[in-house]
Amino acid sequence: MQRTRTQIQIKEVAAFKTQLLYWAQQFDTAVWLDSNEHTEQYGQFDALLAVDELSAIKTGASQAFDTLKHYQSKTKDYLFGYMSYDLKNDIEPLQSANFDALEFPELYFFQPKKIFVIRGHELTVEYAPAYAHEIPVDLAAIEALTTMQEPKGAPLDIHFRMDRSVYLNKVNTLLKHLQRGDLYEANFCQEFYSSGTTINPVATFQQLNHLSRTPFASFLKLQEHYLLCASPERYLKKEGATVISQPIKGTERRSNNAETDALLARQLAKNPKERAENIMIVDLVRNDLSRIAESGSVKVEELCGVYTFEQVHQLISTVSCKVRPETHPVDIIRNTFPMGSMTGAPKISAMKIIETQELTKRGLYSGAVGYFTPKGDFDFNVVIRSLLYNAAKQYISFSVGGAITAQSSPEKEYEECLLKAQAIKTVLLDRN
């Protein structure tokens, strides 16, 4: 399908982004992706919005990747959506039997009628042909939109799905598995939640995004289901024959003191436990990519680079490979999903064991949000540092996790979880 394209200049980019996101709320389906001005070398836009369904698929885990493969092959258009963590059950003989109050579909993708791409001060609009006549009307409506600051709501009551003692006991159980050699690393997650309450999704996302300013932030609306995501991590990107993955493992707090903050970053770079966590996942990613890569093309472009975000310092590695032209893009994802940074190693054993210890079904948390292009390229983040909200059930959830290795201290792992949750807790406890 040949989309109708229009380009205009934007004077006040930040204000226009806010207007665009609020304007998108009239639609049942919307995906917003925001790089927050991070200039990472693989980025292709500053922000992007896709709204309104021309067509869509929504599935459970069973045969989800086959359904997505058929849909992508048939449409050969832009597709936006997500894959939940529990699509693992479509790839391996696994199950997800834990508590689920959010009830997101396992997989959802749609072919949008309307796409907006911001690069610097330039806006590119791409509409499906039947809706091209709406471009000037929509642009006028967006620019005329006035947004009011939301009134401050009462702080939400945030509950722990597992208390501190339960968490420590479960980490000790995982340590026993590690000592027996059942696995080398496990990503173990816990849920925080609030029920019987409501939030303004856009205002809450903007507050979270302002605090975190991460390169893979995303906002997703699917009728009553919302994702408010401040992710710093890319799962997988394909551009032409090149595929890259950028796993994050290794976390250190920030300091308000510049000298102390720089020292903490240097210490993270040399920390043997944090580096070991990252390197184990890099090995897993290399193995996953080797299934679809041309022989000898898997390379570690960067190992344990230190990257600084608003809340934390992180260790990020970049692994790349080349794929053959006939390799279907969905098969690339199928062979690497879920991302190793959210499972552990060996991957299948880790997924089985963490399922027995976690109390909540992960769903979209630990999954991926992103898009396919008409040429079959794609880019997906890792859904972490995120709020998930079911407006119909008035249920708000966020989960945090960390890598458990043989060197882990249960108490320190618990403290790391609280550190990762800090930005979201701030948003929910101080509702501006």
Secondary structure, DSSP 8 states (H G I E B T S, - for coil): ---EEEEEE-S-HHHHHHHHHHHGGGSSEEEEEE-TT---TT---SEEEEEEEEEEEEE-STTHHHHHHHHHHHH-S-EEEEE-GGGHHHHSS----SB-SS---SEEEEEEEEEEEEETTEEEEEE-GGGGGGHHHHHHHHHH--------------EESS-HHHHHHHHHHHHHHHHHTS-SEEEEEEEEEEES----HHHHHHHHHHHH--TEEEEEEETTEEEEEEE--EEEEEETTEEEEE-EEEEEE--SSHHHHHHHHHHHHH-HHHHHHHHHHHHHHHHHHHTTB-TT--EEEEEEEEEE-SSEEEEEEEEEEEB-TTS-HHHHHHTT-S-GGGTEESHHHHHHHHHHH-SB--TTTTSEEEEE-TTS-EEEE---SEEEEETTTTEEEEEEEEEE-TT--HHHHHHHHHHHHHHHHHHHHS--
